């Protein structure tokens, strides 16, 4: 059992500016400053974890104290006594302080008392204070004066992941450098080189997954690579990394999003069940879905949002995304993105992630069908115009069917008068059935012959009773068994309405409109 194994993140830690990856601006600025002798007395490095803050501080300390040159050099040798001691963290003049465990003012006073003494073996006494935002308010205040005007042989290098927690009085006394996230392509080249050095087979797909999962952090990526090598024994492929990360394949994510946007709820939930049963982490699946939605929006033909050639998909998958985009609106993609973003804290807080994710799928599929605000406003305006036309038509029909107030008994001589009488008497059901289903074969004084399209046995009795009540005499109603091929009253009114100029104007408001009923 080898007890001296060094993890990749430590074994391949950057030892000079040339090997510091992904921080070109920082490297150029510091090397130029060293070459021109414009070395500041205090620096502060900020950025996410694993981007090289502490490594840069050690490299700068080497550059200031390397014995291979008469003064500070931008290319420390790495082999002299000072360089080796600094790399091992054992140099007497380069002190690394963990502010997370030395937060108090007394710890800061000890540091400042030692700053008054000249360096023993190097040119500069360098203080590297890591996670400086963890210092107490009193410790920050104690540091202020010395940080502003330190002795000529003292250099302060502060590092933090939480720059906003550092007082502005400290920031104003330092040169600030923001270390950026390392790009995926840069990480892939770095991981491929390390795999070559370690005699490890690393597939392109696995390398892509590791670099993406690293999220811009070299240390995180190397830790994942170390874990993948230990899991596979040196042959790292895409499937092994997917299993390790508990992530679904991008092709699976592609199929899920396609199903989701198609509106098939049952199929989408079945797909989620299958992914979950295969051991995928649903939180990671949500992140993958957000990634897909982001790139689908970028690639949408209605947006043209820059170059999408660096999208983490194959050429075939990009064509599939473009095909889906032709059938999906930007409004839909934007809404499901908002739902997914809101679901991230829900997933983190949920007691049962599977239940939360199922409800998220259902919510996304229903909200995708909602109309946009402009569409809602347009629909409301159209409905208002329709209501105005209906009101005008109703008033006109009411005037035409106004019953005589002077007559006690009705006089009905034709089918149209019967329809008006039924409507005026508010016999809605009888009027509706008569207008829509009755073909009049003969209408004479006291006698009606008709064909009933639906064959309601009660209609004859109801109409006969109503006629006797309103006209004061008995009517003879006879139902014929075959259609007489005449229009019902509704069909006659519809033909009259089509010829009406006002209705024609209303029909012009809507493309492909048609009259489906008259009430």
NORFENZI-V853629 format. One record per residue. SS is DSSP state (hx for helix, st for strand, lp for the rest). PSI is psi in radians with two decimals (999 if undefined). Layout:
SS_PSI ; SS_PSI
This chain:
lp_2.12 ; lp_1.90 ; lp_0.00 ; lp_0.30 ; lp_2.33 ; lp_2.22 ; lp_2.72 ; hx_-0.64 ; hx_-0.54 ; hx_-0.66 ; hx_-0.66 ; lp_0.54 ; lp_2.44 ; lp_2.31 ; lp_-0.12 ; lp_3.01 ; hx_-0.54 ; hx_-0.54 ; hx_0.05 ; lp_1.83 ; lp_2.56 ; lp_0.07 ; lp_0.98 ; hx_-0.72 ; hx_-0.79 ; hx_-0.83 ; hx_-0.78 ; hx_-0.73 ; hx_-0.82 ; hx_-0.73 ; hx_-0.67 ; hx_-0.71 ; hx_-0.71 ; hx_-0.74 ; hx_-0.59 ; hx_0.00 ; lp_0.25 ; lp_1.18 ; lp_2.11 ; lp_2.82 ; lp_-0.23 ; st_2.33 ; st_2.64 ; st_2.18 ; st_2.28 ; st_2.66 ; lp_3.05 ; lp_2.96 ; lp_2.55 ; lp_0.31 ; lp_-0.09 ; lp_0.42 ; hx_-0.95 ; hx_-0.64 ; hx_-0.74 ; hx_-0.70 ; hx_-0.73 ; hx_-0.68 ; hx_-0.72 ; hx_-0.68 ; hx_-0.69 ; hx_-0.78 ; hx_-0.59 ; hx_-0.46 ; hx_0.09 ; lp_2.42 ; lp_-0.02 ; lp_-0.17 ; lp_2.84 ; lp_-0.39 ; lp_-2.88 ; lp_2.48 ; lp_2.49 ; lp_-0.16 ; lp_1.33 ; lp_2.55 ; lp_-0.58 ; lp_-0.07 ; lp_-0.28 ; lp_2.98 ; hx_-0.77 ; hx_-0.78 ; hx_-0.78 ; hx_-0.68 ; hx_-0.69 ; hx_-0.73 ; hx_-0.59 ; lp_-0.09 ; lp_0.50 ; lp_0.18 ; lp_2.35 ; lp_-0.43 ; lp_-0.08 ; st_1.87 ; st_2.12 ; st_2.11 ; st_2.25 ; st_1.84 ; lp_-0.35 ; lp_-0.51 ; lp_-0.03 ; lp_1.20 ; lp_-0.32 ; lp_2.93 ; hx_-0.55 ; hx_-0.68 ; hx_-0.69 ; hx_-0.63 ; hx_-0.69 ; hx_-0.73 ; hx_-0.80 ; hx_-0.56 ; hx_-0.70 ; hx_-0.37 ; lp_-0.33 ; lp_-0.35 ; lp_2.52 ; lp_2.72 ; lp_2.65 ; lp_-0.89 ; lp_-0.29 ; lp_-3.07 ; lp_-0.54 ; lp_2.60 ; st_1.99 ; st_2.23 ; st_2.00 ; st_1.94 ; st_1.85 ; st_2.58 ; lp_0.90 ; hx_-0.39 ; hx_-0.21 ; hx_-0.17 ; lp_2.61 ; lp_2.89 ; hx_-0.71 ; hx_-0.66 ; hx_-0.71 ; hx_-0.78 ; hx_-0.65 ; hx_-0.49 ; hx_-0.38 ; hx_-0.95 ; hx_-0.80 ; hx_-0.63 ; hx_-0.54 ; hx_-0.72 ; lp_1.24 ; lp_2.90 ; lp_2.72 ; lp_-0.42 ; lp_0.13 ; st_2.31 ; st_2.24 ; st_2.30 ; st_1.96 ; st_2.53 ; st_2.45 ; st_2.62 ; lp_-0.13 ; lp_1.30 ; hx_-0.49 ; hx_-0.33 ; hx_-0.07 ; lp_2.26 ; lp_2.55 ; hx_-0.44 ; hx_-0.52 ; hx_-0.79 ; hx_-0.64 ; lp_-0.25 ; lp_0.01 ; lp_2.72 ; st_2.14 ; st_2.38 ; st_2.18 ; st_1.98 ; lp_2.16 ; lp_2.85 ; lp_2.41 ; lp_2.23 ; lp_2.67 ; hx_-0.77 ; hx_-0.67 ; hx_-0.74 ; hx_-0.70 ; hx_-0.76 ; hx_-0.69 ; hx_-0.78 ; hx_-0.67 ; hx_-0.69 ; hx_-0.74 ; hx_-0.73 ; hx_-0.66 ; hx_-0.73 ; hx_-0.57 ; lp_0.06 ; lp_0.79 ; lp_2.39 ; st_1.96 ; st_1.96 ; lp_2.77 ; hx_-0.71 ; hx_-0.73 ; hx_-0.70 ; hx_-0.72 ; hx_-0.78 ; hx_-0.75 ; hx_-0.75 ; hx_-0.66 ; hx_-0.74 ; hx_-0.45 ; hx_-0.42 ; lp_0.75 ; lp_0.00 ; lp_2.10 ; hx_-0.75 ; hx_-0.76 ; hx_-0.75 ; hx_-0.73 ; hx_-0.60 ; hx_-0.71 ; hx_-0.71 ; hx_-0.74 ; hx_-0.75 ; hx_-0.70 ; hx_-0.70 ; hx_-0.75 ; hx_-0.58 ; hx_-0.65 ; hx_-0.22 ; lp_0.28 ; lp_-0.03 ; st_1.53 ; st_1.98 ; lp_3.09 ; hx_-0.72 ; hx_-0.71 ; hx_-0.71 ; hx_-0.68 ; hx_-0.75 ; hx_-0.70 ; hx_-0.73 ; hx_-0.16 ; lp_0.75 ; lp_2.64 ; lp_2.61 ; lp_2.57 ; hx_-0.52 ; hx_-0.63 ; hx_-0.75 ; hx_-0.70 ; hx_-0.80 ; hx_-0.68 ; hx_-0.78 ; hx_-0.63 ; hx_-0.76 ; hx_-0.73 ; hx_-0.77 ; hx_-0.27 ; hx_-0.30 ; lp_0.10 ; lp_1.65 ; hx_-0.79 ; hx_-0.76 ; hx_-0.68 ; hx_-0.76 ; hx_-0.64 ; hx_-0.68 ; hx_-0.75 ; hx_-0.73 ; hx_-0.75 ; hx_-0.77 ; hx_-0.76 ; hx_-0.74 ; hx_-0.42 ; lp_0.03 ; lp_0.17 ; lp_2.55 ; lp_2.09 ; hx_-0.50 ; hx_-0.73 ; hx_-0.62 ; hx_-0.70 ; hx_-0.71 ; hx_-0.72 ; hx_-0.67 ; hx_-0.67 ; hx_-0.70 ; hx_-0.76 ; hx_-0.78 ; hx_-0.68 ; hx_-0.85 ; hx_-0.56 ; hx_-0.67 ; hx_-0.76 ; hx_-0.60 ; lp_0.01 ; lp_2.33 ; lp_-0.37 ; lp_-0.15 ; lp_-0.78 ; lp_0.91 ; lp_1.15 ; lp_-3.05 ; lp_2.29 ; lp_0.36 ; lp_-0.35 ; lp_0.20 ; lp_2.43 ; lp_0.94 ; lp_2.72 ; lp_2.92 ; hx_-0.69 ; hx_-0.70 ; hx_-0.61 ; hx_-0.68 ; hx_-0.65 ; hx_-0.71 ; hx_-0.77 ; hx_-0.66 ; hx_-0.71 ; hx_-0.66 ; hx_-0.52 ; hx_-0.36 ; lp_0.01 ; lp_2.36 ; lp_2.74 ; hx_-0.60 ; hx_-0.72 ; hx_-0.80 ; hx_-0.70 ; hx_-0.71 ; hx_-0.75 ; hx_-0.50 ; hx_-0.80 ; hx_-0.68 ; hx_-0.72 ; hx_-0.70 ; hx_-0.75 ; hx_-0.43 ; hx_-0.25 ; hx_-0.94 ; hx_-0.50 ; hx_-0.76 ; hx_-0.67 ; hx_-0.57 ; hx_-0.22 ; lp_2.43 ; lp_-0.60 ; lp_1.79 ; hx_-0.59 ; hx_-0.77 ; hx_-0.75 ; hx_-0.71 ; hx_-0.67 ; hx_-0.79 ; hx_-0.58 ; hx_-0.76 ; hx_-0.80 ; hx_-0.73 ; hx_-0.73 ; hx_-0.71 ; hx_-0.54 ; hx_-0.65 ; hx_-0.40 ; lp_-0.44 ; lp_-0.12 ; lp_2.46 ; lp_2.73 ; lp_2.93 ; hx_-0.80 ; hx_-0.66 ; hx_-0.68 ; hx_-0.77 ; hx_-0.72 ; hx_-0.70 ; hx_-0.72 ; hx_-0.70 ; hx_-0.72 ; hx_-0.74 ; hx_-0.64 ; hx_-0.75 ; hx_-0.65 ; hx_-0.75 ; hx_-0.69 ; hx_-0.78 ; hx_-0.73 ; hx_-0.72 ; hx_-0.72 ; hx_-0.78 ; hx_-0.69 ; hx_-0.74 ; hx_-0.74 ; hx_-0.75 ; hx_-0.62 ; hx_-0.67 ; hx_-0.65 ; hx_-0.48 ; lp_0.30 ; lp_2.11 ; lp_2.71 ; lp_2.31 ; lp_-0.26 ; lp_-0.44 ; lp_2.39 ; lp_-0.70 ; lp_2.47 ; lp_2.60 ; lp_2.02 ; lp_2.08 ; lp_-0.21 ; lp_3.04 ; hx_-0.64 ; hx_-0.71 ; hx_-0.62 ; hx_-0.74 ; hx_-0.77 ; hx_-0.68 ; hx_-0.74 ; hx_-0.72 ; hx_-0.72 ; hx_-0.60 ; lp_0.01 ; lp_0.59 ; lp_1.32 ; hx_-0.84 ; hx_-0.78 ; hx_-0.72 ; hx_-0.76 ; hx_-0.76 ; hx_-0.76 ; hx_-0.77 ; hx_-0.58 ; hx_-0.44 ; hx_-0.15 ; st_2.16 ; st_2.06 ; st_2.10 ; st_-0.64 ; st_2.32 ; st_1.81 ; st_-3.09 ; lp_1.84 ; lp_0.14 ; st_2.36 ; st_2.18 ; st_2.30 ; st_2.79 ; st_2.23 ; st_1.96 ; lp_-0.53 ; lp_-0.29 ; lp_0.74 ; lp_2.03 ; hx_-0.46 ; hx_-0.26 ; hx_-0.78 ; hx_-0.78 ; hx_-0.77 ; hx_-0.78 ; hx_-0.68 ; hx_-0.76 ; hx_-0.72 ; hx_-0.73 ; hx_-0.72 ; hx_-0.70 ; hx_-0.64 ; hx_-0.52 ; hx_-0.30 ; lp_0.28 ; lp_2.85 ; lp_2.37 ; lp_2.54 ; st_1.96 ; st_2.17 ; st_2.19 ; st_2.17 ; st_2.73 ; lp_-0.24 ; lp_2.63 ; lp_2.47 ; lp_0.05 ; lp_0.79 ; lp_2.80 ; lp_2.54 ; lp_2.98 ; hx_-0.67 ; hx_-0.71 ; hx_-0.64 ; hx_-0.74 ; hx_-0.61 ; hx_-0.70 ; hx_-0.68 ; hx_-0.69 ; hx_-0.67 ; hx_-0.59 ; hx_-0.18 ; lp_2.25 ; hx_-0.63 ; hx_-0.74 ; hx_-0.69 ; hx_-0.68 ; hx_-0.71 ; hx_-0.66 ; hx_-0.51 ; hx_-0.31 ; lp_-0.40 ; lp_2.34 ; lp_2.39 ; lp_0.52 ; lp_2.68 ; lp_2.69 ; lp_2.11 ; lp_-0.13 ; lp_2.73 ; lp_2.17 ; lp_999
